[in-house]
Amino acid sequence: MVLAELGSKLTSALQKMQSVTVVSEEVLDRMLADIARALLEADVKVQLVGELRKNIKTRLNLEEEAAGTNRRKRIQRAVVEELTRLLEPEAIPYEPKKNESNVIMFVGLQGAGKTTTIAKVAHYYKRKGWKCAMVCADTFRAGALDQLRQNALKLRIPFYGNFAEADPIKIAYDGVTQFKKEKYEIIIVDTSGRHRQESALFDEMQEIRAAIQPQSVIFVLDATQGQSVGDQAAAFHEAVEIGSVIVTKLDGHARGGGALSAVAATGAPIIFLGSGEHFDDLEQFNASSFVSRLLGMGDMRGLVAQIKDTVGTDKPELAEKLSKGIFTLRDMYEQFENVMKLGPLNKVMSMIPGMPQMFGDNSDQDPSGSSNRLKKFMYMMDSMTDDELDGKIDLEKAPSRLYRIARGSGTHPFEVQMLLKCHKQFERVVNKMGKSGLMKGGEAQMAKQMQRNPNNVMQQLNKAMDPRMLQQMGGAQNLMNMMKEMNKIEMDGLK
């Protein structure tokens, strides 16, 4: 993954500090040198790295700090906040207005993934309930209109293009005018990819902007382009004043630091990150969440928001069963379905503190491996009868049924046994937590118990969970902190 190597090096630099007995000025200088080296190796510009290092050093005057302060936490907070500031310019991105026509013009280098990204953004807004349309004003690249038309048909979103017209300014104007009359709320205009050296194409881009008067100009930035993309981004910004940025190709293996430099060059905020060819491979950007995940600290706020958007949290029947300590194969199937809706497992795990380190680098080398295992388990459960799914038949004592399930799902009987073992582990945890009373009353009751008697909750977690699993999640204390954070986010959302 782009920036994965940078993330591991930054995490390593911070972890070295944890092993030192006394955090002195010398230790801080060594850590800052490691961070600067990691950023430079990732193609971040020297000027930005120097500025970042200077800002962190200015904030952390270790000699004048008050006695008893936690130096490690202060240093970590300073690093996180300065990296966040690097990715979060003061400019505020344009927010589309409901029941109005919002014209959004896309610009970018050739091959940056502009047309695919336009379809992803249209799909994103359509799912949120906006009335969307797309206009193809790219007459320079052969096949651009065909690509946009295919994407529009797949997404069932109206589009405008004209094979007979060679003037992109007229196409853009006619398309935007038509969709404004039809009261479309999000009108996205695709333009030709260009380089700063091509002055004619830059003139064309400025003419299109003058003709359609967009509310926002979005620059599509290829994360794999290296440092040169910073100069290109500055040239684009000078020509049309970029309002916001979308970074694409984050699923590649280039260093990606040039993308950070380019964002700083435009002074425009990042609004989305793209990481694949599918229409769902687009996530809203939040600088603090991104830096937190980059450093292996997780993003509980992002995870909770994603669960609410894709799964929902109102599951009274399941809560009732869990409070009684009941967890069948059918329940596990439903939970696997919910996890699959959240996206690739490696992305979900990166949002949970401690999980990226637990999985090592395998999640980046084989991002689909964990998802494929879940799919296999679901195929096996698809081959089961209702009685088998509801726990009315003990499959471990029925080898003929086990072989039938394996044949029906195209798997080996040993893999079916692995599924049953996995279910038993979950069932044991749910059973113990149900008996302990932790699950009674649902999430609200558990939150109250954590406030009233956190030590009792921690003891119950220690008893209920497999010690190895608990250790991998950072121990009962870390799990408690995660649960408190999730509850805090829930409460903030209700305010």
C-alpha positions in Angstrom: 0.0 0.0 0.0 1.1 3.6 -0.7 2.3 5.2 2.6 2.3 1.8 4.4 6.1 1.8 4.5 6.1 5.4 5.7 3.6 4.5 8.5 5.7 1.6 9.7 8.8 3.7 9.8 7.1 6.5 11.7 5.6 4.0 14.2 9.0 2.4 14.6 10.5 5.9 15.4 7.9 6.5 18.1 8.3 2.9 19.6 12.1 3.4 20.0 11.2 6.2 22.5 9.1 3.8 24.6 12.1 1.5 25.3 14.3 4.4 26.7 14.3 4.9 30.5 14.8 8.7 30.3 13.4 10.8 27.5 16.2 13.4 27.1 16.9 16.1 24.5 19.2 13.6 22.8 16.5 10.9 22.5 14.1 13.5 21.1 16.7 14.6 18.4 17.2 10.9 17.4 13.5 10.4 17.1 13.0 13.5 15.0 15.9 12.5 12.8 14.3 9.1 12.2 10.9 10.8 11.4 12.6 13.2 9.0 14.5 10.3 7.3 11.3 8.3 6.9 9.5 11.3 5.3 12.3 12.1 2.9 12.6 8.5 1.8 8.8 8.6 1.1 9.4 11.6 -1.3 8.1 14.4 1.0 9.8 17.7 0.1 12.8 18.7 2.1 11.3 22.1 3.0 8.2 20.5 4.4 10.2 18.0 6.5 12.4 20.8 7.8 9.4 22.9 8.8 7.7 19.9 10.5 10.8 19.1 12.5 11.3 22.7 13.6 7.6 23.0 14.7 7.8 19.8 16.8 11.0 21.0 18.4 9.6 24.4 19.1 6.5 22.9 20.9 8.6 20.5 23.0 11.0 22.4 25.2 11.9 19.5 27.5 14.1 21.6 29.8 11.4 24.1 30.7 8.5 21.7 31.1 6.7 21.2 34.5 7.7 18.4 36.8 5.6 15.2 36.6 4.5 15.7 33.0 4.5 12.6 30.7 7.1 13.4 28.1 6.4 10.4 25.9 2.7 11.4 25.6 3.6 15.0 24.9 6.1 14.1 22.2 3.6 11.6 20.6 0.8 14.2 20.7 3.1 16.9 19.1 4.1 14.5 16.3 0.5 13.5 15.5 -0.7 17.1 15.6 2.0 18.5 13.3 1.5 15.6 10.8 -2.2 16.4 10.9 -1.5 20.1 10.3 0.6 19.2 7.3 -2.4 17.4 5.7 -5.0 19.9 6.9 -4.7 23.4 5.3 -6.7 26.2 6.8 -9.0 26.3 3.7 -12.4 24.8 4.1 -13.7 22.5 1.3 -17.0 23.4 -0.5 -20.1 21.8 1.0 -22.8 21.1 -1.6 -26.2 22.7 -0.8 -29.4 20.6 -0.9 -32.1 21.6 -3.4 -29.6 23.7 -5.5 -27.5 22.9 -8.5 -23.9 22.4 -7.3 -21.5 22.3 -10.3 -18.2 20.5 -9.6 -15.4 20.6 -12.1 -12.7 17.9 -12.0 -9.1 18.6 -13.2 -5.9 16.6 -13.1 -2.9 15.1 -14.8 -3.4 12.5 -17.5 -3.7 9.0 -16.0 -4.5 10.1 -12.5 -7.8 8.2 -12.5 -10.1 11.2 -13.0 -13.0 9.6 -14.9 -13.1 6.6 -12.5 -13.0 9.0 -9.5 -15.9 11.1 -11.0 -18.1 7.9 -11.0 -17.1 7.1 -7.4 -18.0 10.6 -6.2 -21.3 10.5 -8.1 -22.0 7.1 -6.5 -21.1 8.5 -3.0 -23.5 11.4 -3.3 -26.3 9.2 -4.9 -26.1 6.9 -1.9 -26.5 9.9 0.4 -29.8 10.8 -1.4 -28.5 13.5 -3.8 -29.8 13.8 -7.4 -26.5 13.4 -9.5 -25.5 13.8 -13.1 -22.2 13.7 -15.0 -20.9 15.6 -18.0 -18.0 14.5 -20.2 -16.0 17.4 -21.6 -12.9 15.4 -22.3 -12.5 15.4 -26.1 -8.7 14.9 -25.9 -8.6 11.2 -24.8 -10.1 8.6 -27.0 -12.5 6.5 -25.1 -13.2 9.0 -22.3 -16.9 9.4 -23.2 -17.3 5.6 -23.6 -15.8 5.1 -20.1 -18.0 7.7 -18.5 -21.1 6.3 -20.3 -20.4 2.7 -19.1 -19.9 3.9 -15.5 -23.1 6.0 -15.7 -25.1 3.1 -17.0 -23.8 0.8 -14.2 -24.6 3.4 -11.6 -27.9 4.4 -13.2 -26.9 8.1 -13.2 -27.7 10.4 -16.1 -24.8 11.7 -18.2 -24.2 14.1 -21.0 -21.7 13.8 -23.9 -21.6 14.5 -27.6 -19.5 12.4 -30.1 -20.3 14.9 -32.9 -19.1 18.0 -31.0 -15.3 18.7 -30.8 -15.5 21.8 -28.7 -15.2 20.8 -25.0 -16.3 24.3 -23.8 -19.6 24.0 -25.6 -20.1 20.4 -24.4 -19.5 21.4 -20.8 -21.8 24.5 -21.1 -24.7 22.6 -22.8 -24.5 19.7 -20.3 -24.5 21.9 -17.2 -27.3 24.0 -18.6 -29.4 21.0 -19.4 -29.0 19.4 -15.9 -29.6 22.7 -14.2 -32.9 23.0 -15.9 -33.8 19.4 -14.8 -33.0 20.5 -11.2 -30.0 18.1 -10.6 -28.2 18.8 -7.3 -24.7 17.5 -8.1 -23.4 18.1 -11.6 -19.9 16.7 -12.1 -17.9 17.9 -15.1 -15.0 15.7 -16.4 -12.2 17.6 -18.3 -9.2 16.5 -20.3 -6.1 15.4 -18.4 -3.2 17.8 -19.0 0.4 18.8 -17.9 1.5 22.3 -16.9 3.7 22.4 -20.0 0.7 22.2 -22.3 -0.4 25.8 -22.2 -3.2 25.3 -24.8 -4.9 22.7 -22.6 -4.5 25.0 -19.6 -6.2 27.8 -21.6 -9.0 25.4 -22.4 -9.4 24.5 -18.8 -9.8 28.2 -17.8 -12.3 28.7 -20.6 -14.4 25.8 -19.4 -14.3 27.2 -15.8 -15.4 30.6 -17.1 -18.3 29.0 -19.1 -19.8 26.7 -16.4 -18.9 28.8 -13.3 -18.4 25.8 -11.0 -18.9 26.1 -7.2 -15.9 23.9 -6.7 -12.8 22.8 -8.6 -11.4 19.4 -7.5 -7.9 18.4 -8.4 -7.4 14.6 -8.8 -4.0 13.6 -7.5 -2.2 10.3 -8.3 -0.4 9.2 -5.1 2.2 7.3 -7.1 3.6 10.2 -9.1 6.5 11.2 -6.8 7.8 14.7 -6.0 7.1 16.1 -9.5 3.4 16.1 -8.8 3.9 19.0 -6.3 5.0 21.3 -9.1 2.2 20.2 -11.3 -0.4 20.8 -8.5 1.0 24.3 -7.9 0.6 25.1 -11.7 -3.0 23.8 -11.7 -3.8 25.9 -8.6 -2.3 29.0 -10.2 -4.5 28.4 -13.3 -7.9 27.6 -11.8 -7.7 28.0 -8.0 -8.2 24.4 -6.7 -10.9 24.2 -4.1 -10.1 20.6 -2.8 -8.1 17.5 -3.6 -8.9 13.8 -4.1 -5.9 11.4 -3.7 -6.1 8.3 -5.9 -4.2 5.0 -6.3 -3.6 4.5 -2.6 -3.7 0.7 -3.3 -0.4 0.9 -5.2 3.1 0.3 -4.0 4.9 3.6 -4.7 6.2 5.8 -1.8 3.4 8.3 -1.9 5.1 11.2 0.0 4.9 13.3 -3.1 1.1 13.4 -2.6 1.6 15.0 0.8 3.9 17.6 -0.8 1.4 18.4 -3.5 -1.4 18.9 -1.0 0.7 21.5 0.8 1.6 23.1 -2.5 -2.1 23.8 -3.4 -3.2 24.7 0.1 -6.4 22.9 -0.7 -7.9 20.3 1.7 -8.2 16.6 0.8 -11.8 15.5 0.7 -11.6 11.9 -0.5 -9.1 9.0 -0.8 -9.4 6.5 -3.6 -7.9 3.0 -3.4 -9.3 0.7 -6.1 -11.4 0.3 -9.3 -14.7 -0.4 -7.6 -17.2 2.4 -7.1 -17.2 1.8 -3.3 -13.4 2.2 -3.0 -13.7 5.8 -1.9 -13.5 7.1 1.6 -14.1 10.6 3.1 -10.8 12.1 4.3 -10.2 13.2 7.9 -6.7 14.3 8.6 -6.5 13.3 12.3 -8.0 9.8 11.6 -5.6 9.3 8.6 -2.5 10.2 10.7 -3.8 8.1 13.6 -4.1 5.0 11.3 -0.8 5.8 9.6 0.9 5.6 13.0 -0.9 2.3 14.0 -3.1 4.1 16.6 -6.4 3.1 15.0 -9.4 5.3 14.3 -12.3 4.3 16.6 -14.4 7.4 15.6 -14.1 6.4 11.9 -15.0 2.8 12.6 -18.1 3.7 14.6 -19.3 6.1 11.9 -18.7 3.4 9.2 -20.6 0.8 11.3 -23.5 3.3 11.6 -23.6 4.0 7.9 -23.3 0.5 6.6 -24.7 -1.8 9.3 -26.7 0.2 11.8 -26.7 -0.3 15.5 -30.3 -1.2 16.3 -30.3 -5.0 16.7 -32.6 -5.7 19.7 -33.1 -9.4 18.9 -29.4 -10.1 18.8 -28.8 -8.1 22.0 -31.5 -10.2 23.7 -29.8 -13.5 22.6 -26.3 -12.3 23.6 -27.6 -11.3 27.1 -28.7 -14.9 27.5 -25.3 -16.2 26.3 -26.7 -17.6 23.0 -24.6 -17.3 19.8 -25.5 -19.7 17.0 -23.8 -20.2 13.6 -26.7 -18.1 12.1 -25.7 -15.2 14.3 -22.1 -15.6 13.3 -23.1 -15.6 9.6 -25.0 -12.3 10.1 -22.0 -10.8 11.9 -19.7 -11.9 9.0 -22.1 -10.2 6.6 -21.9 -7.0 8.6 -18.1 -7.1 8.6 -18.0 -7.7 4.9 -20.1 -4.5 4.3 -17.5 -2.4 6.1 -14.9 -3.1 3.3 -11.6 -4.9 3.2 -10.6 -6.5 6.5 -7.2 -4.9 6.6 -8.8 -1.5 6.3 -11.2 -2.3 9.2 -8.4 -3.7 11.3 -6.3 -0.5 10.7 -9.0 1.4 12.5 -8.7 -0.7 15.7 -5.8 0.3 18.0 -3.2 -2.4 18.2 -4.6 -4.5 15.4 -2.2 -3.4 12.6 0.8 -4.6 14.7 -1.0 -7.8 15.5 -1.4 -8.7 11.9 2.1 -7.5 10.9 2.6 -6.6 7.2 0.5 -9.5 5.9 -2.6 -7.3 5.5 -0.8 -5.2 3.0 0.8 -8.1 1.1 -2.5 -10.0 0.9 -5.3 -7.5 1.6 -7.9 -9.9 0.2 -6.7 -13.0 2.2 -8.8 -12.4 5.4 -11.9 -11.4 3.4 -11.6 -14.6 1.3 -11.4 -16.7 4.5 -14.6 -15.1 5.7 -16.3 -15.7 2.4 -15.3 -19.4 2.6 -16.8 -19.7 6.0 -20.0 -18.1 4.7 -20.1 -20.6 1.8 -19.9 -23.4 4.3 -22.8 -22.0 6.3 -24.8 -21.5 3.1 -24.5 -25.3 2.7 -26.0 -26.0 6.2 -29.7 -26.7 7.0 -31.7 -24.4 9.3 -31.4 -26.9 12.2 -27.6 -26.9 11.8 -27.4 -23.1 11.7 -29.6 -22.7 14.8 -27.5 -25.1 16.8 -30.1 -27.9 17.1 -27.6 -30.5 15.7 -24.1 -31.0 17.0 -22.1 -31.1 13.8 -18.9 -32.3 15.6 -20.8 -35.6 16.4 -22.2 -35.9 12.8 -19.2 -36.6 10.4 -21.6 -37.4 7.5 -23.1 -33.9 7.8 -19.7 -32.4 8.0 -18.6 -34.1 4.7 -21.8 -33.0 3.1 -21.2 -29.4 4.0 -17.6 -29.6 2.7 -18.8 -31.0 -0.7 -21.6 -28.4 -1.0 -19.3 -25.5 -0.4 -16.3 -26.8 -2.4 -14.1 -26.9 0.7 -12.1 -29.5 2.7 -13.7 -31.1 5.8 -10.7 -29.8 7.8 -11.8 -26.2 6.9 -15.4 -27.0 8.1 -13.8 -28.1 11.4 -11.9 -24.8 11.5 -15.2 -22.9 11.1 -16.8 -24.9 14.0 -13.8 -24.3 16.2 -14.0 -20.6 15.4 -17.7 -20.5 16.3 -17.0 -22.4 19.6 -14.5 -19.7 20.6 -17.0 -16.9 20.0 -19.8 -18.9 21.6 -17.7 -19.5 24.7 -17.0 -15.7 25.1 -20.6 -14.8 24.6 -21.7 -17.5 27.0 -19.4 -16.3 29.8 -20.2 -12.6 29.2 -23.9 -13.5 29.2 -23.7 -15.3 32.5 -21.6 -12.5 34.0 -24.4 -10.0 33.3 -22.2 -7.7 31.2 -24.5 -8.2 28.2 -27.8 -7.6 30.0 -29.5 -4.3 29.1 -27.4 -3.9 25.9 -24.7 -1.2 25.3 -26.3 1.4 27.5 -26.2 -0.9 30.6 -22.6 -1.9 29.9 -21.6 1.7 29.6 -23.2 2.4 33.0 -21.3 -0.6 34.5 -18.0 0.7 33.1 -18.6 4.1 34.8 -19.8 2.6 38.2 -17.4 -0.3 38.6 -14.7 -0.4 35.9 -12.6 -3.0 37.9 -15.5 -5.4 37.9 -15.9 -5.1 34.1 -12.2 -5.7 33.6 -12.3 -8.8 35.8 -15.3 -10.2 33.8 -13.5 -9.5 30.5 -10.4 -11.3 31.8 -12.6 -14.3 32.7 -14.7 -14.4 29.6 -12.1 -14.0 26.8 -9.3 -16.2 25.6 -6.1 -14.9 27.2 -4.2 -15.0 23.9 -6.9 -13.0 22.1 -7.1 -10.5 24.9 -3.3 -10.1 24.9 -3.3 -9.5 21.1 -5.9 -6.7 21.6 -3.6 -5.0 24.1 -5.1 -6.6 27.3 -8.3 -6.0 29.2 -7.4 -2.3 29.9 -6.9 -1.5 26.2 -10.2 -3.3 25.4 -11.9 -1.2 28.1 -10.4 2.0 26.7 -11.7 1.0 23.2 -15.2 0.4 24.7 -15.2 3.7 26.5 -14.1 5.5 23.4 -16.9 3.9 21.4 -19.4 4.8 24.0 -18.1 8.4 24.2 -18.5 8.7 20.4 -22.0 7.3 20.6 -22.9 9.9 23.3 -21.4 12.7 21.2 -23.5 11.6 18.3 -26.7 12.0 20.4 -25.9 15.5 21.4 
